[in-house]
């Protein structure tokens, strides 16, 4: 039976006029992202992390969480979404405009999880937080028996107060608490954003290595440095980590090499880097003992650090789909030009990210836009800091 958390008064719901004043992307509570169909009907956060994606939605100044609708309405909207498929579509909660474990948001997080679980759904559900998680919270999280729940704890180790005002020790404590009490859910160390010269020193890497012992898996990733975030850095006199912005996350080659060197365990042939992953879905899948639902196995250079057992799971589940089925599905979503299936991915044109992710999760096979190629060795990452060049701020 679901454990009931202490009751708090529900957050106030914005009126239609207030919702109409929001950016359309923020007013729409559902967005399809690579790690899942994302529900964000609570907006507003006081944590003020300088690199937050809330800058992209003109939402950074909204510090007090507010609701766009009730939890009941939000869950029905999510499960009735055209891209939602029971037991298949991975889901994410409150990862765009607030933190799901803030005291005033947490009851809504638990209520949404309860409603999804009560529907008997077996979908992956991801909850990403950098805030405090208590033993009492763990009891609630353990009470869900159908959904495959993963709590990802964001830890950066950045100590610049203008960029990361939240003490990283809060996340470290939450990670340990979650891991210690995990029964039906799983915990992932979400080590991000890694920025050269800011939090990739030997000491920072050693700290992450120690924390990784308190998680079922660890995923490391770089910084989204978009124009809006760069503007915020300049306006507030913060040190800009890169001269250019990029559409994709920036994870410099030298930073990655130093991380892999620190995590390498040559004595362990079965898991030479431990449960360390480059992609979120890979870490989540490993934590639950499943194959990656994003089909990354086709991008083999991503897999060179994976545990042998995980490689076996992904290999056995990975199958190139039948071209006719892919063509039919892609055309129905609006694809143009030729649809191609390579040994790495399905290649399409004319589809934005949401329909590509819909296809990707349905077929368990990567789906790429022909006009935005993924280069070998830098899958899904910006070019900055690669091509054999030293990343800005680092010494070769």
Order of alpha helices (4+ residues) and beta strands (2+ residues): alpha-alpha-beta-beta-beta-beta-alpha-beta-alpha-beta-alpha-beta-alpha-beta-alpha-beta-alpha-alpha-beta-alpha-alpha-alpha-beta-beta-alpha-beta
